[in-house]
């Protein structure tokens, strides 16, 4: 099983919320999600938790390219603009520091127009345990 299959089948939250893993390389990963009714908050815009999930899944993808099981230990998100029903959001996580134990990535979430919706940063911890194959 490759990394994309491992993450796509193993991350039930992302799967259940319609988050799709588009691309993975050791330098970056891309996830995508169409904003549906289930993603809206009481104000009628995309819930912050849905955007956090989108970014977190991209972070997981790029951080696990080392082949070692890697988990987020600290994340921060800033919302710049609301996303609406029907928007297609893309999160691109770029590896900013590929430290062997504490990789750090920056994730930019944009909509289908290329507008910046949110920025997310994440520090992870790489265990000595290899990914399950």
C-alpha positions as a Markdown table, in Angstrom:
| # | Residue | x | y | z |
|---|---|---|---|---|
| 1 | Unk | 0.0 | 0.0 | 0.0 |
| 2 | Unk | 1.4 | 3.4 | -0.9 |
| 3 | Unk | 1.2 | 6.6 | 1.2 |
| 4 | Unk | -1.8 | 8.0 | -0.7 |
| 5 | Unk | -3.8 | 4.7 | -0.3 |
| 6 | Unk | -2.7 | 4.5 | 3.4 |
| 7 | Unk | -4.0 | 8.0 | 4.2 |
| 8 | Unk | -7.1 | 7.9 | 2.0 |
| 9 | Unk | -8.4 | 4.7 | 3.4 |
| 10 | Unk | -7.1 | 5.3 | 7.0 |
| 11 | Unk | -8.3 | 8.8 | 7.7 |
| 12 | Unk | -12.0 | 8.2 | 8.3 |
| 13 | Unk | -12.7 | 11.8 | 9.3 |
| 14 | Unk | -11.4 | 13.2 | 6.0 |
| 15 | Unk | -13.1 | 10.5 | 4.0 |
| 16 | Unk | -16.5 | 11.1 | 5.7 |
| 17 | Unk | -16.3 | 14.9 | 5.2 |
| 18 | Unk | -15.5 | 14.7 | 1.5 |
| 19 | Unk | -11.8 | 15.7 | 1.7 |
| 20 | Unk | -9.8 | 14.4 | -1.2 |
| 21 | Unk | -6.1 | 13.8 | -1.4 |
| 22 | Unk | -5.0 | 15.1 | -4.8 |
| 23 | Unk | -1.2 | 14.9 | -4.8 |
| 24 | Unk | 1.7 | 14.0 | -2.5 |
| 25 | Unk | 5.4 | 14.7 | -3.0 |
| 26 | Unk | 8.2 | 15.1 | -0.3 |
| 27 | Unk | 8.0 | 18.9 | -0.8 |
| 28 | Unk | 4.2 | 19.4 | -0.9 |
| 29 | Unk | 0.8 | 17.8 | -0.7 |
| 30 | Unk | -2.6 | 19.0 | -2.1 |
| 31 | Unk | -6.1 | 18.3 | -0.7 |
| 32 | Unk | -9.4 | 19.4 | -2.0 |
| 33 | Unk | -13.0 | 19.8 | -0.7 |
| 34 | Unk | -16.2 | 21.1 | -2.2 |
| 35 | Unk | -18.2 | 23.1 | 0.4 |
| 36 | Unk | -21.5 | 21.3 | 1.0 |
| 37 | Unk | -24.5 | 22.0 | 3.3 |
| 38 | Unk | -22.9 | 19.7 | 5.9 |
| 39 | Unk | -19.8 | 22.1 | 6.1 |
| 40 | Unk | -21.8 | 25.3 | 6.9 |
| 41 | Unk | -22.0 | 26.9 | 10.3 |
| 42 | Unk | -24.9 | 28.8 | 11.7 |
| 43 | Unk | -23.8 | 32.0 | 9.8 |
| 44 | Unk | -24.1 | 30.2 | 6.5 |
| 45 | Unk | -20.3 | 30.0 | 5.7 |
| 46 | Unk | -17.9 | 27.1 | 5.8 |
| 47 | Unk | -17.2 | 26.0 | 9.3 |
| 48 | Unk | -13.7 | 26.6 | 10.5 |
| 49 | Unk | -13.4 | 23.0 | 11.6 |
| 50 | Unk | -14.0 | 21.8 | 8.0 |
| 51 | Unk | -11.2 | 24.1 | 6.8 |
| 52 | Unk | -8.9 | 23.0 | 9.6 |
| 53 | Unk | -9.5 | 19.3 | 8.6 |
| 54 | Unk | -8.7 | 20.1 | 4.9 |
| 55 | Unk | -5.4 | 21.8 | 6.0 |
| 56 | Unk | -4.6 | 19.1 | 8.6 |
| 57 | Unk | -5.0 | 16.3 | 6.0 |
| 58 | Unk | -2.6 | 18.1 | 3.6 |
| 59 | Unk | -0.2 | 18.5 | 6.5 |
| 60 | Unk | -0.4 | 14.8 | 7.3 |
| 61 | Unk | 0.3 | 13.8 | 3.7 |
| 62 | Unk | 3.4 | 15.9 | 3.3 |
| 63 | Unk | 4.7 | 15.1 | 6.8 |
| 64 | Unk | 4.4 | 11.3 | 6.3 |
| 65 | Unk | 6.4 | 11.2 | 3.1 |
| 66 | Unk | 9.4 | 10.4 | 5.3 |
| 67 | Unk | 8.1 | 6.9 | 5.7 |
| 68 | Unk | 7.8 | 7.2 | 9.4 |
| 69 | Unk | 4.5 | 7.6 | 11.2 |
| 70 | Unk | 4.1 | 11.3 | 11.8 |
| 71 | Unk | 1.5 | 13.2 | 13.8 |
| 72 | Unk | 0.7 | 16.9 | 14.3 |
| 73 | Unk | 1.7 | 18.2 | 17.7 |
| 74 | Unk | 1.0 | 22.0 | 17.2 |
| 75 | Unk | -1.1 | 23.7 | 14.6 |
| 76 | Unk | -2.4 | 27.3 | 14.0 |
| 77 | Unk | -4.9 | 28.5 | 11.5 |
| 78 | Unk | -5.9 | 32.1 | 10.5 |
| 79 | Unk | -9.1 | 32.6 | 8.5 |
| 80 | Unk | -8.8 | 35.5 | 5.9 |
| 81 | Unk | -12.1 | 35.1 | 4.0 |
| 82 | Unk | -15.2 | 33.1 | 4.3 |
| 83 | Unk | -16.0 | 30.2 | 2.0 |
| 84 | Unk | -19.5 | 29.6 | 0.7 |
| 85 | Unk | -21.7 | 26.8 | -0.3 |
| 86 | Unk | -20.4 | 25.4 | -3.7 |
| 87 | Unk | -16.9 | 26.8 | -3.3 |
| 88 | Unk | -14.1 | 24.3 | -4.0 |
| 89 | Unk | -11.3 | 24.7 | -1.5 |
| 90 | Unk | -7.7 | 23.6 | -2.1 |
| 91 | Unk | -5.1 | 23.2 | 0.6 |
| 92 | Unk | -1.5 | 23.1 | -0.5 |
| 93 | Unk | 0.9 | 22.1 | 2.3 |
| 94 | Unk | 4.6 | 22.9 | 1.7 |
| 95 | Unk | 7.4 | 21.5 | 3.8 |
| 96 | Unk | 9.2 | 24.5 | 5.3 |
| 97 | Unk | 11.6 | 22.5 | 7.5 |
| 98 | Unk | 12.1 | 18.7 | 7.0 |
| 99 | Unk | 13.7 | 18.2 | 10.3 |
| 100 | Unk | 13.9 | 14.4 | 10.9 |
| 101 | Unk | 11.9 | 14.5 | 14.1 |
| 102 | Unk | 10.0 | 17.8 | 14.0 |
| 103 | Unk | 8.9 | 18.6 | 10.4 |
| 104 | Unk | 7.2 | 22.0 | 9.9 |
| 105 | Unk | 4.8 | 22.9 | 7.1 |
| 106 | Unk | 2.9 | 25.9 | 5.9 |
| 107 | Unk | -0.5 | 25.3 | 4.3 |
| 108 | Unk | -2.4 | 27.8 | 2.1 |
| 109 | Unk | -6.1 | 27.3 | 1.5 |
| 110 | Unk | -7.5 | 28.9 | -1.6 |
| 111 | Unk | -10.9 | 28.8 | -3.4 |
| 112 | Unk | -11.6 | 28.1 | -7.0 |
| 113 | Unk | -10.8 | 31.7 | -7.9 |
| 114 | Unk | -7.4 | 31.5 | -6.3 |
| 115 | Unk | -8.4 | 33.7 | -3.4 |
| 116 | Unk | -6.6 | 33.1 | -0.1 |
| 117 | Unk | -9.1 | 31.8 | 2.4 |
| 118 | Unk | -6.9 | 30.7 | 5.3 |
| 119 | Unk | -3.3 | 30.0 | 6.2 |
| 120 | Unk | -2.3 | 27.1 | 8.5 |
| 121 | Unk | 1.0 | 26.1 | 10.1 |
| 122 | Unk | 1.8 | 22.8 | 11.6 |
| 123 | Unk | 4.7 | 21.2 | 13.5 |
| 124 | Unk | 4.7 | 17.4 | 13.6 |
| 125 | Unk | 6.5 | 14.7 | 15.4 |
| 126 | Unk | 8.0 | 11.8 | 13.5 |
| 127 | Unk | 8.0 | 8.6 | 15.4 |
| 128 | Unk | 10.6 | 5.9 | 14.8 |
| 129 | Unk | 7.8 | 3.5 | 13.8 |
| 130 | Unk | 7.5 | 3.1 | 10.0 |
| 131 | Unk | 4.1 | 3.5 | 8.3 |
| 132 | Unk | 2.0 | 0.4 | 8.2 |
| 133 | Unk | 2.2 | -1.3 | 4.8 |
